[in-house]
């Protein structure tokens, strides 16, 4: 049950797999850091969020004002 592949080939494959794993971890860290960057997300989504809050404020304002107006 001995393999005819030399040990150097196994070492080479292991080294390549370690490099790939290291590169994947570095890329994952970079991606997570970009996704969780508060300043970047605030710049990108400020106006849509402000618009949604404004619409929600108008809807809630009219809804609550309806309680205090007699008809």
C-alpha positions in Angstrom: 0.0 0.0 0.0 2.9 2.4 -0.5 2.4 5.3 -2.9 4.7 5.8 -5.8 4.4 9.6 -5.5 7.5 11.1 -3.8 7.1 13.0 -0.6 8.3 16.2 -2.2 5.2 16.3 -4.3 3.1 16.0 -1.2 5.0 18.8 0.5 4.6 21.0 -2.6 0.8 20.4 -2.7 0.6 21.1 1.0 2.5 24.4 0.6 0.3 25.4 -2.3 -2.9 24.6 -0.3 -1.6 26.7 2.6 -0.9 29.6 0.3 -4.4 29.3 -1.2 -6.0 29.1 2.3 -4.0 32.1 3.5 -5.0 34.1 0.4 -8.7 33.1 1.0 -8.5 34.3 4.6 -6.9 37.6 3.7 -9.6 38.2 1.0 -12.3 37.3 3.5 -11.0 39.7 6.0 -10.8 42.5 3.4 -14.3 41.8 2.3 -15.7 41.8 5.8 -13.8 44.9 6.7 -15.3 46.7 3.6 -18.8 45.5 4.4 -18.6 46.7 8.0 -17.0 50.1 7.2 -19.5 52.5 8.8 -18.3 55.6 7.1 -18.4 54.0 3.6 -21.8 52.6 4.2 -23.1 55.9 5.6 -21.8 57.7 2.5 -23.4 55.1 0.1 -26.8 54.8 1.8 -27.3 58.2 3.4 -29.9 59.7 0.9 -32.0 56.5 0.5 -32.1 56.1 4.3 -33.0 59.8 4.7 -35.8 59.5 2.1 -37.2 56.4 3.8 -37.2 58.1 7.2 -38.8 61.2 5.8 -41.6 59.1 4.2 -42.1 57.2 7.4 -42.3 60.4 9.4 -44.9 61.9 7.1 -47.0 58.7 7.2 -46.8 58.4 11.0 -47.4 62.2 11.4 -50.6 62.0 9.4 -51.6 58.8 11.3 -51.1 60.3 14.7 -52.7 63.6 13.8 -55.8 61.7 12.9 -56.3 60.9 16.5 -56.4 64.5 17.6 -58.6 65.9 14.8 -62.4 65.7 15.2 -64.5 65.1 12.2 
